[in-house]
Amino acid sequence: MRLSLISVAAAALTLAACNQPETTPPAETPAAPVEIAPAPTDAAPTATADWSALNAQVGKYPNETKLLEDSPITADLKTLLGAKFDVLTTNMQTQAPLQKDGAVLFTSGNKQHEGGVNAAYLLIDPATRALEVGLWEGGKLTTYKTPGSNLAKPKDVQTMISNAAG
């Protein structure tokens, strides 16, 4: 009886162990310098906003024109970034004026006193209604793009990315 009780107890412990989560930590993967965030499935641009009006804002600061908060691209930015929209606004506290390079409008900025660690850039192509946002959080760059787009990065943005990479 004692032997069968021990056998039953051993079997119960073995079965219980099968239901426990694995305790071996997963292998660490090296951090990539740039992460491309998957775009939300509902990230299609809105058809009603007139993005060409943004050309009139070249030379003006995004805070002055409310480029992020109340412009033709605001709804698309919020759809593209989701919860990261607030990170963009925070990382654009200190900002450059909206500029133009070819067909692409762009601006960049950083969280006050945290340039290079918490920063952002924004690319806008009014003709194709495409956006690209680069967000640095704690020094790590994540890029968000309108699905199917591949906007040429102006030299100033390339320099920003290169400087942040070290």
Rosetta constraint file for C-alpha pairs under 8 A:
AtomPair CA 1 CA 5 HARMONIC 6.15 0.50
AtomPair CA 2 CA 6 HARMONIC 6.27 0.50
AtomPair CA 3 CA 7 HARMONIC 6.17 0.50
AtomPair CA 4 CA 8 HARMONIC 6.05 0.50
AtomPair CA 5 CA 9 HARMONIC 6.14 0.50
AtomPair CA 6 CA 10 HARMONIC 6.05 0.50
AtomPair CA 7 CA 11 HARMONIC 6.10 0.50
AtomPair CA 8 CA 12 HARMONIC 6.13 0.50
AtomPair CA 9 CA 13 HARMONIC 6.22 0.50
AtomPair CA 10 CA 14 HARMONIC 6.16 0.50
AtomPair CA 11 CA 15 HARMONIC 6.21 0.50
AtomPair CA 12 CA 16 HARMONIC 6.07 0.50
AtomPair CA 13 CA 17 HARMONIC 6.10 0.50
AtomPair CA 14 CA 18 HARMONIC 6.52 0.50
AtomPair CA 15 CA 19 HARMONIC 6.98 0.50
AtomPair CA 16 CA 20 HARMONIC 6.92 0.50
AtomPair CA 33 CA 140 HARMONIC 6.71 0.50
AtomPair CA 33 CA 141 HARMONIC 6.72 0.50
AtomPair CA 33 CA 165 HARMONIC 7.22 0.50
AtomPair CA 34 CA 140 HARMONIC 7.05 0.50
AtomPair CA 34 CA 141 HARMONIC 5.14 0.50
AtomPair CA 34 CA 142 HARMONIC 5.69 0.50
AtomPair CA 34 CA 143 HARMONIC 7.22 0.50
AtomPair CA 35 CA 141 HARMONIC 6.40 0.50
AtomPair CA 35 CA 142 HARMONIC 4.58 0.50
AtomPair CA 35 CA 143 HARMONIC 6.17 0.50
AtomPair CA 36 CA 142 HARMONIC 5.64 0.50
AtomPair CA 36 CA 143 HARMONIC 4.83 0.50
AtomPair CA 36 CA 144 HARMONIC 6.27 0.50
AtomPair CA 37 CA 142 HARMONIC 6.37 0.50
AtomPair CA 37 CA 143 HARMONIC 5.95 0.50
AtomPair CA 37 CA 144 HARMONIC 5.48 0.50
AtomPair CA 37 CA 145 HARMONIC 8.00 0.50
AtomPair CA 38 CA 144 HARMONIC 7.31 0.50
AtomPair CA 39 CA 43 HARMONIC 6.55 0.50
AtomPair CA 39 CA 80 HARMONIC 6.28 0.50
AtomPair CA 39 CA 81 HARMONIC 8.00 0.50
AtomPair CA 39 CA 144 HARMONIC 6.82 0.50
AtomPair CA 39 CA 145 HARMONIC 6.91 0.50
AtomPair CA 39 CA 146 HARMONIC 7.14 0.50
AtomPair CA 39 CA 147 HARMONIC 6.55 0.50
AtomPair CA 40 CA 79 HARMONIC 7.36 0.50
AtomPair CA 40 CA 80 HARMONIC 6.50 0.50
AtomPair CA 42 CA 79 HARMONIC 7.25 0.50
AtomPair CA 43 CA 76 HARMONIC 7.14 0.50
AtomPair CA 43 CA 79 HARMONIC 5.53 0.50
AtomPair CA 43 CA 80 HARMONIC 5.56 0.50
AtomPair CA 43 CA 146 HARMONIC 7.05 0.50
AtomPair CA 43 CA 147 HARMONIC 7.38 0.50
AtomPair CA 44 CA 76 HARMONIC 7.69 0.50
AtomPair CA 44 CA 146 HARMONIC 7.71 0.50
AtomPair CA 44 CA 147 HARMONIC 7.79 0.50
AtomPair CA 45 CA 76 HARMONIC 5.67 0.50
AtomPair CA 45 CA 129 HARMONIC 6.91 0.50
AtomPair CA 45 CA 130 HARMONIC 7.89 0.50
AtomPair CA 46 CA 75 HARMONIC 7.38 0.50
AtomPair CA 46 CA 76 HARMONIC 6.58 0.50
AtomPair CA 49 CA 72 HARMONIC 4.87 0.50
AtomPair CA 49 CA 73 HARMONIC 7.32 0.50
AtomPair CA 50 CA 72 HARMONIC 5.98 0.50
AtomPair CA 51 CA 72 HARMONIC 5.59 0.50
AtomPair CA 51 CA 73 HARMONIC 6.88 0.50
AtomPair CA 51 CA 126 HARMONIC 4.94 0.50
AtomPair CA 51 CA 127 HARMONIC 7.60 0.50
AtomPair CA 51 CA 129 HARMONIC 6.96 0.50
AtomPair CA 52 CA 126 HARMONIC 5.37 0.50
AtomPair CA 52 CA 127 HARMONIC 7.11 0.50
AtomPair CA 53 CA 57 HARMONIC 7.71 0.50
AtomPair CA 54 CA 58 HARMONIC 7.34 0.50
AtomPair CA 54 CA 72 HARMONIC 7.76 0.50
AtomPair CA 54 CA 126 HARMONIC 7.54 0.50
AtomPair CA 55 CA 105 HARMONIC 7.63 0.50
AtomPair CA 57 CA 65 HARMONIC 7.17 0.50
AtomPair CA 57 CA 98 HARMONIC 6.71 0.50
AtomPair CA 58 CA 97 HARMONIC 7.18 0.50
AtomPair CA 58 CA 98 HARMONIC 4.89 0.50
AtomPair CA 58 CA 99 HARMONIC 5.24 0.50
AtomPair CA 58 CA 100 HARMONIC 6.74 0.50
AtomPair CA 58 CA 105 HARMONIC 7.73 0.50
AtomPair CA 59 CA 97 HARMONIC 5.33 0.50
AtomPair CA 59 CA 98 HARMONIC 5.39 0.50
AtomPair CA 59 CA 99 HARMONIC 6.02 0.50
AtomPair CA 60 CA 64 HARMONIC 6.81 0.50
AtomPair CA 60 CA 65 HARMONIC 7.03 0.50
AtomPair CA 60 CA 97 HARMONIC 5.00 0.50
AtomPair CA 60 CA 98 HARMONIC 5.77 0.50
AtomPair CA 61 CA 65 HARMONIC 6.54 0.50
AtomPair CA 61 CA 95 HARMONIC 7.10 0.50
AtomPair CA 61 CA 96 HARMONIC 6.41 0.50
AtomPair CA 61 CA 97 HARMONIC 4.11 0.50
AtomPair CA 61 CA 98 HARMONIC 6.03 0.50
AtomPair CA 62 CA 66 HARMONIC 5.55 0.50
AtomPair CA 62 CA 67 HARMONIC 4.87 0.50
AtomPair CA 62 CA 68 HARMONIC 6.86 0.50
AtomPair CA 62 CA 95 HARMONIC 7.54 0.50
AtomPair CA 62 CA 96 HARMONIC 7.96 0.50
AtomPair CA 62 CA 97 HARMONIC 6.46 0.50
AtomPair CA 62 CA 98 HARMONIC 6.63 0.50
AtomPair CA 62 CA 107 HARMONIC 7.97 0.50
AtomPair CA 63 CA 67 HARMONIC 6.75 0.50
AtomPair CA 63 CA 68 HARMONIC 7.78 0.50
AtomPair CA 66 CA 70 HARMONIC 5.30 0.50
AtomPair CA 66 CA 71 HARMONIC 6.51 0.50
AtomPair CA 67 CA 71 HARMONIC 5.18 0.50
AtomPair CA 67 CA 73 HARMONIC 7.53 0.50
AtomPair CA 67 CA 74 HARMONIC 7.27 0.50
AtomPair CA 68 CA 73 HARMONIC 7.36 0.50
AtomPair CA 68 CA 74 HARMONIC 5.60 0.50
AtomPair CA 68 CA 77 HARMONIC 7.69 0.50
AtomPair CA 68 CA 89 HARMONIC 7.22 0.50
AtomPair CA 69 CA 74 HARMONIC 5.91 0.50
AtomPair CA 70 CA 74 HARMONIC 5.83 0.50
AtomPair CA 73 CA 77 HARMONIC 5.99 0.50
AtomPair CA 74 CA 78 HARMONIC 6.18 0.50
AtomPair CA 75 CA 79 HARMONIC 6.18 0.50
AtomPair CA 76 CA 80 HARMONIC 5.99 0.50
AtomPair CA 77 CA 81 HARMONIC 5.97 0.50
AtomPair CA 77 CA 85 HARMONIC 7.13 0.50
AtomPair CA 77 CA 131 HARMONIC 7.61 0.50
AtomPair CA 78 CA 82 HARMONIC 5.36 0.50
AtomPair CA 78 CA 83 HARMONIC 7.90 0.50
AtomPair CA 78 CA 85 HARMONIC 5.77 0.50
AtomPair CA 80 CA 144 HARMONIC 6.97 0.50
AtomPair CA 80 CA 145 HARMONIC 7.33 0.50
AtomPair CA 80 CA 146 HARMONIC 6.95 0.50
AtomPair CA 81 CA 85 HARMONIC 5.18 0.50
AtomPair CA 81 CA 144 HARMONIC 7.00 0.50
AtomPair CA 83 CA 87 HARMONIC 7.85 0.50
AtomPair CA 84 CA 88 HARMONIC 6.44 0.50
AtomPair CA 85 CA 89 HARMONIC 6.48 0.50
AtomPair CA 86 CA 90 HARMONIC 6.19 0.50
AtomPair CA 87 CA 91 HARMONIC 5.93 0.50
AtomPair CA 87 CA 135 HARMONIC 7.71 0.50
AtomPair CA 88 CA 92 HARMONIC 6.12 0.50
AtomPair CA 88 CA 120 HARMONIC 6.48 0.50
AtomPair CA 88 CA 135 HARMONIC 6.74 0.50
AtomPair CA 89 CA 93 HARMONIC 6.73 0.50
AtomPair CA 90 CA 110 HARMONIC 7.69 0.50
AtomPair CA 90 CA 111 HARMONIC 5.79 0.50
AtomPair CA 91 CA 109 HARMONIC 6.28 0.50
AtomPair CA 91 CA 110 HARMONIC 4.48 0.50
AtomPair CA 91 CA 111 HARMONIC 4.20 0.50
AtomPair CA 91 CA 112 HARMONIC 7.80 0.50
AtomPair CA 91 CA 118 HARMONIC 5.79 0.50
AtomPair CA 91 CA 119 HARMONIC 4.81 0.50
AtomPair CA 91 CA 120 HARMONIC 5.71 0.50
AtomPair CA 91 CA 135 HARMONIC 7.70 0.50
AtomPair CA 92 CA 108 HARMONIC 6.87 0.50
AtomPair CA 92 CA 109 HARMONIC 4.48 0.50
AtomPair CA 92 CA 110 HARMONIC 4.97 0.50
AtomPair CA 92 CA 111 HARMONIC 5.96 0.50
AtomPair CA 92 CA 119 HARMONIC 6.83 0.50
AtomPair CA 92 CA 120 HARMONIC 6.42 0.50
AtomPair CA 93 CA 109 HARMONIC 6.71 0.50
AtomPair CA 93 CA 110 HARMONIC 6.06 0.50
AtomPair CA 93 CA 111 HARMONIC 5.28 0.50
AtomPair CA 93 CA 112 HARMONIC 6.06 0.50
AtomPair CA 94 CA 109 HARMONIC 5.30 0.50
AtomPair CA 94 CA 110 HARMONIC 5.37 0.50
AtomPair CA 94 CA 111 HARMONIC 6.21 0.50
AtomPair CA 94 CA 112 HARMONIC 5.86 0.50
AtomPair CA 95 CA 107 HARMONIC 7.28 0.50
AtomPair CA 95 CA 108 HARMONIC 5.73 0.50
AtomPair CA 95 CA 109 HARMONIC 3.97 0.50
AtomPair CA 95 CA 110 HARMONIC 6.54 0.50
AtomPair CA 96 CA 107 HARMONIC 5.72 0.50
AtomPair CA 96 CA 108 HARMONIC 5.60 0.50
AtomPair CA 96 CA 109 HARMONIC 6.07 0.50
AtomPair CA 97 CA 107 HARMONIC 6.13 0.50
AtomPair CA 97 CA 108 HARMONIC 7.99 0.50
AtomPair CA 98 CA 105 HARMONIC 6.63 0.50
AtomPair CA 98 CA 106 HARMONIC 5.58 0.50
AtomPair CA 98 CA 107 HARMONIC 4.90 0.50
AtomPair CA 99 CA 105 HARMONIC 5.55 0.50
AtomPair CA 99 CA 106 HARMONIC 5.29 0.50
AtomPair CA 99 CA 107 HARMONIC 6.28 0.50
AtomPair CA 100 CA 104 HARMONIC 5.69 0.50
AtomPair CA 100 CA 105 HARMONIC 4.41 0.50
AtomPair CA 100 CA 106 HARMONIC 6.20 0.50
AtomPair CA 101 CA 105 HARMONIC 6.38 0.50
AtomPair CA 101 CA 106 HARMONIC 7.74 0.50
AtomPair CA 101 CA 154 HARMONIC 6.05 0.50
AtomPair CA 103 CA 125 HARMONIC 6.16 0.50
AtomPair CA 103 CA 126 HARMONIC 7.63 0.50
AtomPair CA 103 CA 127 HARMONIC 7.59 0.50
AtomPair CA 104 CA 123 HARMONIC 6.45 0.50
AtomPair CA 104 CA 124 HARMONIC 5.57 0.50
AtomPair CA 104 CA 125 HARMONIC 4.84 0.50
AtomPair CA 104 CA 126 HARMONIC 7.50 0.50
AtomPair CA 104 CA 151 HARMONIC 7.52 0.50
AtomPair CA 104 CA 152 HARMONIC 7.53 0.50
AtomPair CA 104 CA 154 HARMONIC 7.85 0.50
AtomPair CA 105 CA 123 HARMONIC 5.79 0.50
AtomPair CA 105 CA 124 HARMONIC 4.97 0.50
AtomPair CA 105 CA 125 HARMONIC 6.30 0.50
AtomPair CA 105 CA 126 HARMONIC 7.89 0.50
AtomPair CA 106 CA 121 HARMONIC 7.29 0.50
AtomPair CA 106 CA 122 HARMONIC 5.45 0.50
AtomPair CA 106 CA 123 HARMONIC 4.53 0.50
AtomPair CA 106 CA 124 HARMONIC 6.12 0.50
AtomPair CA 106 CA 154 HARMONIC 7.84 0.50
AtomPair CA 107 CA 121 HARMONIC 5.80 0.50
AtomPair CA 107 CA 122 HARMONIC 5.42 0.50
AtomPair CA 107 CA 123 HARMONIC 6.92 0.50
AtomPair CA 108 CA 119 HARMONIC 7.65 0.50
AtomPair CA 108 CA 120 HARMONIC 5.58 0.50
AtomPair CA 108 CA 121 HARMONIC 4.06 0.50
AtomPair CA 108 CA 122 HARMONIC 6.13 0.50
AtomPair CA 108 CA 157 HARMONIC 7.63 0.50
AtomPair CA 109 CA 115 HARMONIC 7.81 0.50
AtomPair CA 109 CA 119 HARMONIC 5.69 0.50
AtomPair CA 109 CA 120 HARMONIC 5.46 0.50
AtomPair CA 109 CA 121 HARMONIC 6.43 0.50
AtomPair CA 110 CA 114 HARMONIC 6.46 0.50
AtomPair CA 110 CA 115 HARMONIC 5.08 0.50
AtomPair CA 110 CA 116 HARMONIC 7.39 0.50
AtomPair CA 110 CA 118 HARMONIC 5.84 0.50
AtomPair CA 110 CA 119 HARMONIC 3.82 0.50
AtomPair CA 110 CA 120 HARMONIC 6.01 0.50
AtomPair CA 111 CA 115 HARMONIC 6.38 0.50
AtomPair CA 111 CA 118 HARMONIC 5.64 0.50
AtomPair CA 111 CA 119 HARMONIC 5.97 0.50
AtomPair CA 114 CA 118 HARMONIC 5.65 0.50
AtomPair CA 114 CA 119 HARMONIC 7.43 0.50
AtomPair CA 115 CA 119 HARMONIC 5.85 0.50
AtomPair CA 116 CA 136 HARMONIC 7.46 0.50
AtomPair CA 116 CA 139 HARMONIC 6.38 0.50
AtomPair CA 116 CA 163 HARMONIC 7.90 0.50
AtomPair CA 116 CA 164 HARMONIC 5.52 0.50
AtomPair CA 117 CA 136 HARMONIC 6.20 0.50
AtomPair CA 117 CA 137 HARMONIC 6.31 0.50
AtomPair CA 117 CA 138 HARMONIC 5.01 0.50
AtomPair CA 117 CA 139 HARMONIC 4.08 0.50
AtomPair CA 117 CA 140 HARMONIC 7.53 0.50
AtomPair CA 117 CA 164 HARMONIC 7.90 0.50
AtomPair CA 118 CA 135 HARMONIC 7.43 0.50
AtomPair CA 118 CA 136 HARMONIC 4.94 0.50
AtomPair CA 118 CA 137 HARMONIC 4.90 0.50
AtomPair CA 118 CA 138 HARMONIC 5.77 0.50
AtomPair CA 118 CA 139 HARMONIC 6.28 0.50
AtomPair CA 119 CA 135 HARMONIC 6.05 0.50
AtomPair CA 119 CA 136 HARMONIC 5.01 0.50
AtomPair CA 119 CA 137 HARMONIC 7.16 0.50
AtomPair CA 120 CA 133 HARMONIC 7.05 0.50
AtomPair CA 120 CA 134 HARMONIC 5.31 0.50
AtomPair CA 120 CA 135 HARMONIC 4.56 0.50
AtomPair CA 120 CA 136 HARMONIC 6.00 0.50
AtomPair CA 121 CA 133 HARMONIC 5.69 0.50
AtomPair CA 121 CA 134 HARMONIC 5.14 0.50
AtomPair CA 121 CA 135 HARMONIC 6.85 0.50
AtomPair CA 121 CA 157 HARMONIC 7.05 0.50
AtomPair CA 122 CA 131 HARMONIC 7.27 0.50
AtomPair CA 122 CA 132 HARMONIC 5.85 0.50
AtomPair CA 122 CA 133 HARMONIC 4.66 0.50
AtomPair CA 122 CA 134 HARMONIC 6.62 0.50
AtomPair CA 123 CA 131 HARMONIC 5.59 0.50
AtomPair CA 123 CA 132 HARMONIC 5.01 0.50
AtomPair CA 123 CA 133 HARMONIC 6.40 0.50
AtomPair CA 123 CA 151 HARMONIC 7.39 0.50
AtomPair CA 123 CA 153 HARMONIC 7.59 0.50
AtomPair CA 124 CA 129 HARMONIC 7.31 0.50
AtomPair CA 124 CA 130 HARMONIC 5.96 0.50
AtomPair CA 124 CA 131 HARMONIC 4.80 0.50
AtomPair CA 124 CA 132 HARMONIC 6.73 0.50
AtomPair CA 125 CA 129 HARMONIC 5.57 0.50
AtomPair CA 125 CA 130 HARMONIC 5.20 0.50
AtomPair CA 125 CA 131 HARMONIC 6.52 0.50
AtomPair CA 125 CA 151 HARMONIC 7.45 0.50
AtomPair CA 126 CA 130 HARMONIC 6.89 0.50
AtomPair CA 130 CA 145 HARMONIC 7.63 0.50
AtomPair CA 130 CA 146 HARMONIC 5.45 0.50
AtomPair CA 130 CA 149 HARMONIC 6.29 0.50
AtomPair CA 130 CA 151 HARMONIC 7.74 0.50
AtomPair CA 131 CA 145 HARMONIC 5.79 0.50
AtomPair CA 131 CA 146 HARMONIC 5.36 0.50
AtomPair CA 131 CA 149 HARMONIC 7.78 0.50
AtomPair CA 131 CA 151 HARMONIC 7.83 0.50
AtomPair CA 132 CA 143 HARMONIC 7.04 0.50
AtomPair CA 132 CA 144 HARMONIC 5.60 0.50
AtomPair CA 132 CA 145 HARMONIC 4.38 0.50
AtomPair CA 132 CA 146 HARMONIC 6.46 0.50
AtomPair CA 132 CA 151 HARMONIC 7.21 0.50
AtomPair CA 133 CA 143 HARMONIC 5.69 0.50
AtomPair CA 133 CA 144 HARMONIC 5.11 0.50
AtomPair CA 133 CA 145 HARMONIC 6.48 0.50
AtomPair CA 134 CA 141 HARMONIC 6.43 0.50
AtomPair CA 134 CA 142 HARMONIC 5.75 0.50
AtomPair CA 134 CA 143 HARMONIC 4.43 0.50
AtomPair CA 134 CA 144 HARMONIC 6.36 0.50
AtomPair CA 135 CA 140 HARMONIC 7.85 0.50
AtomPair CA 135 CA 141 HARMONIC 5.45 0.50
AtomPair CA 135 CA 142 HARMONIC 5.33 0.50
AtomPair CA 135 CA 143 HARMONIC 6.36 0.50
AtomPair CA 136 CA 140 HARMONIC 5.03 0.50
AtomPair CA 136 CA 141 HARMONIC 4.28 0.50
AtomPair CA 136 CA 142 HARMONIC 6.42 0.50
AtomPair CA 137 CA 141 HARMONIC 6.62 0.50
AtomPair CA 139 CA 164 HARMONIC 7.47 0.50
AtomPair CA 145 CA 149 HARMONIC 6.63 0.50
AtomPair CA 145 CA 150 HARMONIC 7.77 0.50
AtomPair CA 153 CA 157 HARMONIC 6.00 0.50
AtomPair CA 153 CA 158 HARMONIC 6.16 0.50
AtomPair CA 154 CA 158 HARMONIC 6.31 0.50
AtomPair CA 155 CA 159 HARMONIC 6.09 0.50
AtomPair CA 156 CA 160 HARMONIC 6.23 0.50
AtomPair CA 157 CA 161 HARMONIC 6.23 0.50
AtomPair CA 158 CA 162 HARMONIC 6.08 0.50
AtomPair CA 159 CA 163 HARMONIC 5.97 0.50
AtomPair CA 160 CA 164 HARMONIC 6.19 0.50
AtomPair CA 161 CA 165 HARMONIC 6.23 0.50
AtomPair CA 162 CA 166 HARMONIC 6.80 0.50
